[in-house]
């Protein structure tokens, strides 16, 4: 995976430890955190430090490729991550700060990472999932061509402290190559 991926408006770059303070400020919102599976609420700077260290280790091991979504000032707007899930399949996950909602940044960033993932890995699909009470995430994935796996699940959210109804999706390679 490349260290940087450029889109029309964004630069996706490897996360770095210096992102912790901005990451903490951007994500520390219940509306964001409760839609994630692995992040606690509240999100303390120590949580960001640990997450960034783990992201760097996972990158070195080829288990996960987390990119900071940045614009002109190189300040982190959010994260888009391609990672190996429990079934050893590749999956995409993401979040973006509230001040960046509604501008189409997430579909743009996710599309770039998905194309990179299909370029690098010879896989027939990439998976995604979202909580049923997060229709905005569902719209992002729908725009990208993900299709419902018809496999209802209860996804655990650390921030919620419980399992919640999840929707599991899949993007076939042949869909992505037609973009």
C-alpha positions as CSV (number, residue, x, y, z in Angstrom):
1,X,0.0,0.0,0.0
2,X,1.2,3.5,-0.8
3,X,2.0,5.9,2.0
4,X,-0.1,8.6,0.3
5,X,-3.1,8.5,-2.0
6,X,-4.3,11.7,-3.7
7,X,-7.8,12.5,-4.8
8,X,-9.3,15.5,-6.4
9,X,-9.7,17.4,-3.1
10,X,-8.0,15.2,-0.5
11,X,-4.7,13.7,0.5
12,X,-4.9,10.3,2.3
13,X,-1.6,9.7,4.2
14,X,-0.4,7.3,6.8
15,X,-1.3,8.3,10.2
16,X,1.4,9.6,12.5
17,X,1.7,10.1,16.2
18,X,1.5,13.9,15.9
19,X,-2.2,13.4,14.7
20,X,-3.3,12.5,18.3
21,X,-4.4,15.9,19.5
22,X,-6.4,16.8,16.4
23,X,-7.8,13.3,16.2
24,X,-9.0,13.5,19.8
25,X,-10.7,16.9,19.2
26,X,-12.4,15.8,15.9
27,X,-13.7,12.4,17.1
28,X,-14.7,13.2,20.7
29,X,-18.4,13.5,19.9
30,X,-21.1,11.0,21.0
31,X,-22.7,11.1,17.5
32,X,-19.4,9.9,16.0
33,X,-18.1,7.5,18.7
34,X,-21.3,5.5,19.1
35,X,-21.2,4.7,15.4
36,X,-17.8,3.0,15.8
37,X,-17.1,-0.5,16.9
38,X,-13.7,-0.1,18.7
39,X,-13.4,3.4,20.1
40,X,-14.3,4.3,23.6
41,X,-16.4,7.3,24.8
42,X,-15.2,9.7,25.9
43,X,-12.2,9.5,23.6
44,X,-9.2,10.7,25.6
45,X,-5.8,11.8,24.1
46,X,-4.3,8.6,25.6
47,X,-6.8,6.6,23.5
48,X,-5.6,8.4,20.3
49,X,-2.0,7.8,21.3
50,X,-2.6,4.1,21.7
51,X,-4.7,3.9,18.5
52,X,-2.0,5.6,16.4
53,X,0.7,3.3,17.9
54,X,-1.4,0.2,17.1
55,X,-2.2,1.5,13.6
56,X,1.5,1.9,12.9
57,X,2.2,-1.7,14.2
58,X,-0.7,-3.1,12.2
59,X,0.6,-1.4,9.0
60,X,4.1,-2.9,9.5
61,X,2.5,-6.4,9.9
62,X,0.2,-5.9,6.9
63,X,-3.0,-6.3,9.0
64,X,-4.4,-2.8,8.6
65,X,-3.8,0.3,6.5
66,X,-5.1,3.4,8.3
67,X,-5.0,6.7,6.4
68,X,-5.5,10.2,7.8
69,X,-8.0,12.1,5.6
70,X,-6.4,15.5,5.1
71,X,-7.0,18.6,3.0
72,X,-4.8,21.6,2.2
73,X,-3.5,22.3,5.8
74,X,-2.5,18.6,6.4
75,X,-4.7,18.5,9.5
76,X,-6.5,15.3,10.1
77,X,-10.2,15.4,9.2
78,X,-10.9,11.8,9.9
79,X,-9.7,8.2,9.3
80,X,-10.3,5.7,6.6
81,X,-8.9,2.2,7.3
82,X,-8.6,-1.0,5.3
83,X,-8.2,-3.9,7.7
84,X,-8.4,-7.7,8.1
85,X,-11.6,-8.7,9.9
86,X,-12.2,-11.7,12.1
87,X,-13.0,-13.8,9.0
88,X,-9.6,-12.9,7.4
89,X,-11.4,-10.8,4.8
90,X,-10.5,-7.1,4.0
91,X,-13.0,-4.6,5.4
92,X,-13.2,-0.8,5.3
93,X,-14.0,1.4,8.2
94,X,-14.1,5.2,8.6
95,X,-15.1,8.2,10.6
96,X,-14.9,12.0,9.8
97,X,-15.2,15.0,12.0
98,X,-18.7,16.6,12.2
99,X,-17.5,19.9,10.6
100,X,-16.7,17.9,7.5
101,X,-20.1,16.1,7.2
102,X,-22.2,16.8,4.0
103,X,-19.3,17.7,1.7
104,X,-18.8,14.3,0.1
105,X,-15.3,13.8,1.6
106,X,-16.0,10.3,2.9
107,X,-17.2,8.8,-0.3
108,X,-14.2,10.4,-2.1
109,X,-11.7,9.1,0.5
110,X,-13.3,5.6,0.8
111,X,-13.3,5.2,-3.0
112,X,-9.6,6.1,-3.2
113,X,-8.7,3.5,-0.5
114,X,-11.0,0.8,-2.1
115,X,-9.3,1.3,-5.5
116,X,-5.9,1.0,-3.8
117,X,-6.9,-2.1,-1.9
118,X,-8.1,-3.8,-5.1
119,X,-5.0,-2.7,-6.9
120,X,-2.7,-4.2,-4.2
121,X,-4.6,-7.3,-3.1
122,X,-6.0,-10.0,-5.3
123,X,-9.3,-10.3,-3.5
124,X,-12.8,-10.8,-5.0
125,X,-14.5,-8.3,-2.6
126,X,-14.1,-5.9,0.3
127,X,-16.6,-5.9,3.2
128,X,-18.1,-3.1,5.3
129,X,-20.6,-2.8,8.0
130,X,-22.5,-0.1,9.8
131,X,-25.0,0.3,12.6
132,X,-28.6,0.4,11.5
133,X,-29.1,3.8,13.2
134,X,-26.4,5.3,11.0
135,X,-28.1,5.9,7.7
136,X,-25.5,8.4,6.6
137,X,-22.8,5.7,6.6
138,X,-25.2,3.4,4.7
139,X,-25.6,6.1,2.0
140,X,-21.8,6.4,1.7
141,X,-21.5,2.7,1.1
142,X,-24.4,2.6,-1.3
143,X,-22.8,5.4,-3.4
144,X,-19.7,3.2,-3.6
145,X,-21.7,0.2,-4.9
146,X,-21.7,-2.0,-1.7
147,X,-24.5,-4.5,-1.6
148,X,-26.3,-6.0,1.4
149,X,-25.0,-9.4,2.4
150,X,-28.5,-10.2,3.9
151,X,-26.7,-11.4,7.0
152,X,-28.2,-9.5,10.0
153,X,-25.8,-9.1,12.8
154,X,-25.4,-7.6,16.2
155,X,-22.2,-5.6,16.1
156,X,-20.5,-4.6,19.4
157,X,-19.7,-1.0,20.0
158,X,-17.3,-0.1,22.8
159,X,-18.7,3.4,23.0
160,X,-22.3,2.1,23.4
161,X,-21.2,-0.7,25.7
162,X,-23.4,-3.2,23.9
163,X,-24.3,-5.0,20.8
164,X,-26.5,-3.2,18.3
165,X,-28.2,-4.2,15.0
166,X,-25.7,-4.0,12.2
167,X,-25.9,-4.1,8.4
168,X,-23.2,-6.1,6.6
169,X,-22.2,-5.2,3.1
170,X,-19.9,-6.3,0.4
171,X,-18.3,-4.6,-2.6
172,X,-17.4,-7.0,-5.4
173,X,-14.2,-6.3,-7.3
174,X,-16.0,-6.1,-10.6
175,X,-18.1,-3.2,-9.3
176,X,-15.1,-1.2,-8.2
177,X,-13.2,-1.6,-11.5
178,X,-16.1,0.0,-13.3
179,X,-15.8,3.4,-11.5
